[in-house]
Amino acid sequence: TATIVRGTSRERRGILKLKAFDVYIINYDILTKFEDDLRTAGFMAVIFDESHYAKNPKAKRTGACKNIAKSVPVSGMVLALTGTPVLNRPVELVSQLEILDRIDEFGGSWNFRKRYCNPSHNRFGWDFTGCANTEELNTMLRQTCYVRRNKADVLKELPAKARYEVEVDLSGPAISQYRMAEADTLAYLSDNGYQSSNTAEHLSRITTLKRLAGEGKIEAACEWIDSFLDSTD
């Protein structure tokens, strides 16, 4: 049996201590409120879905994840599931590897950062936002704890991803704002020349046009989404 842990009620805390269910599902947003209860509940397995939410070592939720994972006995199991283990840079793997208790296989947190994050030192301290030795990192991950499954391999019954383009008109007020910005941009280009060296100003004006175009499509997009949801399960 399974239950979803919600809120901070005493009842839920009691259920955790009594282990009245086989599976407990909890959102990351309230994980810290139940950390002590989850850590002392005696779970034999913990699964961190969308584990990239625990990539920030300074976040309270990441600390809670680490503590809960440590409470699982050696005979138990800790899994981290995500379609995007690295959103931007290798350093985001450190906390996830610590949760899995696999960071030592990479020489520890510091050695991981030094080897794969192309560190540099500035007046603010160490910067680990770089990237290095990615092929080696990929090999090491696959040899230790990383298993990748493509949708085509495990969800063969799903159809191929479909993409549709829906043309919409901007709403009344939005088209007026867009036309005004468009006229202003054309006037600027006419006065300053299309080959002006002030590229930043060009990009700024184009960005404004894109933003206005996007905002003007929100109403039509919401209508299309509502219609789509009404016609499908």
N, C-alpha and C positions, 0 to 999 in steps of 0.2 A: 504494500500500500504506500501511497505517496501523499504528501501535503505541501502546500505552499506557505512559507513563513511570511507573515505580513505584520507590519506595525511593530510595536514594542510592548504588547500586552503581556501581563503576567501569565496568562493562560498559555500563550505560545512558549514562553520560557519553560513552563512546567512540562509541556508536551515534549520539548527537547530533552529535558532531564530524564523523563520517563521512557524516552525512546518508543513512543507509542506508534510510530510509523517506520517503515523500512527505508523510505527515501524522503529527504527534506530538500526542498527547492527554495532558494533565497536569492533576492536581488543584491547586486553589489552595493547599491545605494544605502542599504540598511545593514550591511554585513558587520560593520564595526559595532552596532548596537547589540548584536547577538554573538559577538566574537567569543566571549568567555563561555557562553552556553554551548556553542558549537565546538569549541576547543576541548571541553570536558565531557562531551556527550559520548565519547568512545566510538566514533565512527571507524569502520574498517576501510572505507573508500571515500575519497573526495574528488569530484570532477569540477574543474574550473572552466566553464563554458565561456567563449569569447575571452580567453585569458589575456589578450592584449590590453584589456581594461586594467590589468595589474602591472603595466610596464613602467609606471613611474615609481621609483624607489622611495620618493618623499611622500607619496599619497598614503593616507591612513588605511584605505582599502587594501593597498598592497601589503602593508604590515600585517593586517588582519589575515590576509590570504596565507602569508608565510607562517604565521603562528598556528593557524588551523591545519595547514599541511603538516607541520611538525608534530601535531598531535596524533597523526595516523601512525599506527605501529609499523614496524619493518615488514611484518607479514601482510600488511594492507596494501592499498594502491592509491596513488595520486596521479591524476591525469589533467593535462591542460589542453583544451580544444580551442582552435581558432582557425579561421580561414586566412587571417592576416597576422601571423606572429610578429612580423616586422612591418610597421606602418611607414617608417621613415629611415631608421638607421639601426645598425647592429646592437648598440647599447641597450635598445629596448628589450633585448632578449635576456639581459642579466637577471632582472627580477623574476622572470618566468622560469629561468633555469634554477634560481634559488628556491622558488616554490617547489619545483620538482626534485630538489636536492641533487642536482646534477652539475652545479657550477664548478665543483671541485675537479670534475673531469676535464675542465678547460683551464685548470691551473688556478682557479679562484676568480673572484670578481675583478681584482686589479689586473691580473694577467690577461683575462679576457678583454678588458678595455684596452690594454696596451697592445695586444696582438691584432684585434679586429676593429678597433674604433679610431685608428690613426690619431692618437692623442696629441694635443699641442698645449703648451702652457703660455698663458697670457697674464695680464695684471689682475685678472679676476680669479685665476687659478687654472685648473686643468679643464680642457675642453674635449669632450668625448663624442662630439657630434659627427665625427668623421667616419670613414669606412675603409677597411683594408682587408686583404687576404680572404675575400668572400668565397672563393672556390674551396679553400681549405676549410672555412667555417661550415659551409654546406656539407662537406664530407664528414667533418667531425660530428655535426648534429645528427646526420643519418646513421652514423656508427654508434651513437650513444642513446639518443632519446627521441629523435624526430622521425615521424612516419607521415608521409604525405599521400593523400588519396584524392584523385581527380574525380569530379562529379561524373564524368563519362564512365569511370571504372566502377563506381559504387551505386550510382542512381541511374541505371541504364533505362529505366522506364520513363524518365522525364524527357520531354521533347527538347529539342534544341532551343536555346534562348532566342526569343523573337524580339525584334526592335521595330517600333512603329513611329513614324513621324506624323504629327498632327499639327496642321497649320491653323493658327488662331489669329484673330484680330485683337489689337489692343483695345482696352476699354476706353470709353469717351475721354475722361480726364487724363488718362495715361497717354493717349495719342497726342493730345494737345501739348503736354509737357515734352514728349519726345520730339515733336516737330519744332518746338521752340529751341531745344538743345541742338537739334540737327541744323537749324538755320544759323545758330550762333557758331557752331563748329565750321560750317561752310564759309561763313563770313571771316572767321579767324584764318582759315587756310587761304582764303582769297587775299587777305591783307598781308599775311606773313609768308606766303609761298609754301607750296607742298614739299619743298626740299629744305625747309628751315632746319637749323641745327638744334632747335629746341624739341628734341624727340619726346622728352618727358611730358611736355604740354600736349603734344599730339596724343600720346597714350592715355593721358588723364581724360581728355575729352572723349576718346573712343570708349574708355571704361565707363564714363557717365552714360553714354548712349546705350551700352550693353546693359547697364544696371536698370535704366528706365524701361528698356525693352523687356527685361525679365520681370520687373515689378508689374508691368502692364499686362503680363500673361497669367498672373496668379489667379485672377477670378475665373478665367477660362479653364485653367488647369484644374482648379477645384471642382468645377462643374463636370469636367471630363472624368475625373477620378470618382466622383459620386455616382455618375452614370455607369461607369465600369463596375464599381462595387455592387451596384444594384442588379447587375446582369450576370454575376458570377458567384460561385461559392468559395 
